[in-house]
């Protein structure tokens, strides 16, 4: 299934404020790859919450089956 990606303002801010542009590019590529192919290290954490691992960066997501939309809520680095 192909998902349409919708970034929240918070997630865009988080992405743009990662310390290295290469990290931001890797996260964006991982999101697009998951949306297109379903490939990626995705973990289910709560009723409607998922986390995609991209190295030491985590992306908080949710999915809307009806509209086939993947909502990106936040991006953060593990310390």
N, C-alpha and C positions, 0 to 999 in steps of 0.2 A: 504494500500500500504506500502511496506517495502522500506525504503530508505537506500542507502549506505551513510555512513558518511565520509566526508572529512574535516579534520581540517587544517586551514591555519597555517603557522608558528606563526603568531601573536596570534592566539587563543590558541595554545599549550603553548606559553610563558605565556599568561595571566592565563591559568589554573594552570600551575606549580608554579605561583607566588601568588596564593591566600594564605591568611594568615594561613589557616588551611587545612590540608590534607583532613579532612572530608568534607569540602566545595567542594573541587575538586572532591572527590568521588561522592558527591550528584549531581554535575553538569554533570559528565560523565554518571551517571546512568540515569539522566533525558534526556540527549541527546539520549542515546541508547533506552530508553523506547519510546520516541517520534518517533524515526526512525523505531522501530518495530511495534508500535501499534497506533501511532497518539495521544496518551494520553499525556497531558501536557497543561500548561497555555501559549498558543501561541497567540501573538498579531501581527496583520499586521500593519506596520508603513509607509512604502513607497511602490513604485511600485513593487519592488522585495525584500523588506526587511521585516524580521520578527524578533520578540524578544520573546525568551522563558524565562519565569520567573521561577527561582528556589530560593525560599525564597527571600533574599535581593540581589541576584545575577541575572544578566541579560546576556543572550547569544544572540548575533546578528547572524542571519541565513539568508540563501537564499536557494532556491530550484531550481534544474534543472530537469524539468519534463522529458526531452528526455533521460537523462542518469540515472534517478531516484537517483540523488545524492543530499544530504543535505549538504550544505557548511556551516561550522562554521567559522565565521570571527573574533569574539572577545568575551571575557568574562570579565565582570566587576561587581563590587559591587556598590550598592547604598549606599550613606552615610547617 
